[in-house]
Amino acid sequence: FLADLGVGPSRELKFIGYKHRESFGTFYLEAQAMAKPVVATRTGGIPEAVSDGQTGVLIPNKDQRALKDSLIKLLTNENLRKKMGQRARKFVDKFSWERAIHLFKEVLKEIKKE
């Protein structure tokens, strides 16, 4: 990941009889795993993948000013970028396959008890 931060403003798409939201922020997790803070839209499952103000910045859907302000803030403040990146690297550990398998096994144990 050669960038200083990950940026992926997602939008809700609404058409007649169709509504699409970003289901989960895999891109954001990948960027954070490389110790990069992210700027993302507060929509769909993205807020579960980004800790606002800690590992990145969540902005409102379609808010261009918030996007611009967040980018300027992170790109001009290397110290903030590094701190958020360090927290981001630790944050994504809770999304590891090892943890998912462990949690799944715990659920199966609970079901077996019943």
Sequence and secondary structure as in RCSB ss.txt:
>XXXX:A:sequence
FLADLGVGPSRELKFIGYKHRESFGTFYLEAQAMAKPVVATRTGGIPEAVSDGQTGVLIPNKDQRALKDSLIKLL
TNENLRKKMGQRARKFVDKFSWERAIHLFKEVLKEIKKE
>XXXX:A:secstr
  SSSEEE    EEETTEEE     HHHHHHHHTT  EEEES TTHHHH  BTTTEEEE TT HHHHHHHHHHHH
T HHHHHHHHHHHHHHGGGG HHHHHHHHHHHHHHHHH 
